[in-house]
Amino acid sequence: MHSPYENLQKDAATRLVSAFYDRFPYPGDPLQDGPPPGYNWRWSYTNVVHACTGATPAINAGESIRILDAGCGTGVSTDYLCHLNPGSDILAIDISSHALEVARERLRRSNAQQQVTRLRQEQCSILDLNQEDSFHYINCVGVLHHLRDPQMGLQSLANSLVPGGLIHLFLYADGGRWEIHRTQRALKLMGIGSNDKGLTLGRKLFKELPPDNRLRKHHEQRWALDTAADANFADMYLHPQETSYNLSKLFNLIRSVDLEFIGFSNPSVWDLSRLLSSELLELGLSLPIEKQWLLMEALDPDISHFEIFISKGHISHYDWHNINSLKSATIMVNKCLWGFPSSSMLGPDFEPLTLDVEETKIIQFLEQNLNQIDINQILNINHSSTQDLVQRLLKKRVLIVSPTNIENFSSSKKKLEKA
């Protein structure tokens, strides 16, 4: 295995960041026995592909889905990736040996390796990936913004994607980190470092600032719970290397390595109706989609990060609004539901869902048929009321739909609008 420091001439922050995470292994989630609680649909490859293409993954018979967890830290994301993608081939890398020790113990206790075809956990920089490895999906959450040269890091990930492969990327946003940046600058001005003493003094700062101080109020109201673990507090306020973005810089970064923006993995955050109504909403919705996003960025100072899907090359999206297309589909129940099967449960984003009697009948029918059937097996599918029923379940993301035949998918797909 290569040393994580071989590329120091490419990114001078590697050694500094590695030492930081050896001291504060992140994230600071506690270890537990058994599988991880709940789910995160962004770590389910089937859900991700369906969100990006409207179909389920088309993997050759006998081939395992290959997933890279790029910057896995203490293994929280890897744990979910293993349990939400059974039978996959997963490589988890991080530059911190201490974080990897925690990750190995976490996955041992959850029996994660028993869920997948192969699991590798290696100390490695994303700049030092073996280019002989290629992946269908790369999870890279909270990593690139800690490189001195994020573009070089993203290029390395792009080189490791198969054509049509997807990356889930999480990067800091300038707008929602104003108070965090001010706190970071204040700590540095006082010579407070990224160590245990710095942690003590950083926490002390918020206790000594006046109760009505904006920095203290913002921390207590927004971040106190998230930073209860020492490693999480250090990651937010004491990190030695950090970059943040606005939308324009983000899209320039994506274009610079010839990747394609697919969409936000938290689209509800970018919905103008969350903040506007009446005439102002109409004006906002009349803008091109890119300007709608810029408007949301300007209006919501609490957007502290970007969560996005990007792809290697153009991908297409299947349109299920056409009933003829829907009638040639295979459907299954989304695995990322809490409380299934029930008429009251939580959806993929843990939002409350209520199903009526007829919707519940379809879910129960699917459950009795191993959760995946040709849609024509549903009784009365040719009736408009049943078609509307399926459409409602699709909108609620209770169902996942895919073309029964790949030829049908290829002939009916449409291009996603580029950002």
ABEGO torsion letter per residue (X at the ends): XBBAAAAAAABAAAAAAAAAAAABBOBABBBBBEBBBEBBAAABAAAAAAAAAGBBBBBBBGBBBBBBBBGAEAGAAAAAAAAABBGBBBBBBBABAAAAAAAAAAAAAAGAAAABABBBBBBBBAAABBAABBBABBBBBGAAAABABAAAAAAAAAAABBBGBBBBBBBBBAAAAAAAAAAAAAAAAAGBBBBAAAAAAAAAAAAABBAABAAAAAAAAAAAAAAABAAAAAAAAABABBBBBBAAAAAAAAAAAGBBBAEBABAAAABAAAABBEAAAAAAAABBAAAAAAAAAAABAABABBBBBBBBEBBBBBBAABAAAAAABBBBBBABBBGOBBABBBBAAGBBBBBBAAAAAAAAAAAAAGGBBBAAABBGAABAAAAAAAAAAAAAGABBBBBABAAAAAAABBBBBBX
